Amino acid sequence: MRLLLDANLSPKLVTHLEGLEVDATHVLGVGLLLASDDEILAYAAQRQLVVVTADTDFPMMLALR
């Protein structure tokens, strides 16, 4: 499983997750820090990444698709 951490989570989590042998990246590291939720979801879908977020509107967005 490959993770994409959203902007509302600390980029420092990537280092911690990598130490646990989890493939993780942060939106900051891929130039999506100021991207819309739709852009982040599209990026993740194209690369088969699971978005990890504390944003409460992501589940609603997914449910409406």
C-alpha positions as CSV (number, residue, x, y, z in Angstrom):
1,M,0.0,0.0,0.0
2,R,1.3,3.4,-1.0
3,L,0.2,6.5,1.0
4,L,-0.2,10.2,0.0
5,L,-0.4,12.4,3.1
6,D,-2.6,15.5,2.8
7,A,-1.5,19.0,3.7
8,N,-3.3,18.9,7.0
9,L,-0.8,16.2,8.2
10,S,2.8,16.9,9.1
11,P,5.4,16.1,6.4
12,K,7.4,14.7,9.3
13,L,5.1,11.7,9.3
14,V,6.6,10.5,6.0
15,T,10.0,9.9,7.7
16,H,8.3,8.1,10.6
17,L,6.3,5.9,8.2
18,E,9.3,5.1,6.0
19,G,11.1,4.0,9.2
20,L,8.3,1.4,9.5
21,E,8.8,0.4,5.9
22,V,5.6,2.1,4.6
23,D,5.8,3.8,1.2
24,A,4.6,7.3,1.9
25,T,4.8,10.7,0.4
26,H,3.4,14.1,1.4
27,V,1.6,16.5,-0.9
28,L,4.4,19.0,-0.2
29,G,6.9,16.6,-1.8
30,V,5.0,16.3,-5.0
31,G,4.1,19.9,-5.5
32,L,0.5,19.6,-4.4
33,L,0.6,21.6,-1.2
34,L,-1.9,24.2,-2.5
35,A,-3.8,21.9,-4.8
36,S,-7.5,21.4,-4.5
37,D,-9.0,18.2,-3.1
38,D,-10.0,17.1,-6.6
39,E,-6.4,17.6,-7.9
40,I,-5.1,15.5,-4.9
41,L,-7.6,12.7,-5.5
42,A,-6.8,12.7,-9.2
43,Y,-3.1,12.5,-8.6
44,A,-3.6,9.7,-6.1
45,A,-5.9,7.7,-8.4
46,Q,-3.4,8.0,-11.3
47,R,-0.7,6.6,-9.1
48,Q,-2.7,4.1,-7.1
49,L,-2.1,6.0,-3.8
50,V,-4.3,5.9,-0.7
51,V,-4.9,9.5,0.5
52,V,-4.5,9.9,4.3
53,T,-6.1,13.0,5.6
54,A,-7.7,14.6,8.6
55,D,-10.0,16.6,6.2
56,T,-13.7,15.7,6.9
57,D,-14.9,16.5,3.4
58,F,-12.9,13.8,1.6
59,P,-15.2,11.0,2.6
60,M,-18.2,13.0,1.3
61,M,-16.4,13.7,-2.0
62,L,-15.7,10.0,-2.5
63,A,-19.3,9.0,-1.6
64,L,-20.6,11.5,-4.3
65,R,-18.4,10.1,-7.0
